Amino acid sequence: MQVSLITFDQFTDIDLYLLWDLLNRVRVPGWRVSILGTQEQHISQSGLPVATHGVLEETRFADAVLFVSGPRTRELLSDRNWLQRLSLDPKRQLVGSMCSGALLLAALGLLNYGEATTYPTAKEQLESFGVTVVEKPFALHGNVATAAGCLAAQYLAGWVIEKLVNRTWRELVLKSIQPIGEGLSFADAEKLRPLYGKNVDNSP
């Protein structure tokens, strides 16, 4: 099972890193998460470099493709060369976006069903594609999902994990990031063992 995260220069740090962290907590045979882009590394909005594992054309091999966000989405949505390098098929793939990444889904014609969510500053531009923008953290239609607000990454990652693995792993991964005393408790240590194995005492 291959999950691809699509990034570019000036990406929003937390959108990529939170998805990367959550998805890499899954411990099942054949599970692989990769970061794809147009360069060997891309620089985040705050100046942090991230190495890529492959190019955009490799999306054709993915079971799930997730787009991060950032200021540059406004340029890329009209960059036909960039868009044409992507190979997406929501009939056999899960496709999702974080915040303004929804603009890229719209530009690719994947939001024609008319309802999605995005970051508030991208709302009007997304509406220009004829999309009905709903004020929700997560919107789903078939195999296409949009999430908005950086912490909504947990909904997007959870959806992918449940669809490609199962609900048990989804609940385990999301449980593992809950604040102590607000969901995650000390009594959950043994339940978290599948995430950390014998090294559970060396976990975060």
Number of C-alpha atoms within 10 A of each C-alpha: 14 15 26 26 24 25 29 25 20 19 25 23 20 15 25 23 14 17 24 19 13 20 22 16 17 20 15 12 7 7 14 15 20 17 22 25 22 17 15 13 19 20 17 19 17 10 12 12 15 18 13 19 16 18 16 21 15 16 24 16 15 22 19 27 29 26 26 28 30 20 15 16 24 16 9 17 18 14 13 11 9 13 16 12 15 17 14 21 17 15 10 11 18 22 26 27 29 31 29 30 31 30 30 24 24 20 18 17 11 20 23 15 13 14 17 30 28 29 20 13 10 19 21 12 14 24 16 11 15 14 20 17 19 13 14 14 22 23 20 15 12 10 18 22 26 30 29 27 17 20 15 20 27 22 20 26 23 23 21 24 22 14 14 18 15 13 14 10 20 24 13 18 25 16 16 20 13 12 10 10 8 7 11 15 13 8 8 12 12 10 11 16 15 16 19 15 13 10 9 14 10 8 11 7
